[in-house]
Amino acid sequence: MIILSLDYGEKRIGVAIGNSELKTSTPINPVNNKNKELLLTKIKEIIYEYEITFIVLGYPLHMDGTKSIMSEKVIKFKNLLASKTGLEVKLIDERLTSFEAEEMLKNSRGDIRKSKNLIDSVSAHIILTEFMETI
């Protein structure tokens, strides 16, 4: 199964594509989240291009496991995605993925300021990798 992973943010959404049989995941360019209609069009293009059959979406929780304000926004986005794409969308706990993504980029690229735009998609990659370990 080809899986789309999204890390929701109010400015941009990190994106990664994975293959559940091969257990591989690759971050791709993030998508701007300034206009919902353009955002959904871009996500549908990605779904079509990569023949996506399933979506995982990072679910932000506080460290103690309670919901945050962003959690509610992600639930609304999940429902919108499911209704507009017709695909199943599964929420995946994303605690510490942004921190882990920053650490990965620091270790591989050095100057994190030059990689700031990649953090969201690397987070989506981490979310997807963790999800594929459970299936």
Secondary structure, 3 states (H helix, E strand, C coil): CEEEEEECCCCEEEEEEEECCCCEEEEEEEEECCCHHHHHHHHHHHHHHHCCCEEEEEECECCCCCECHHHHHHHHHHHHHHHHHCCCEEEEECCCHHHHHHHHHHHHHCCHHHHHHHHHHHHHHHHHHHHHCCC
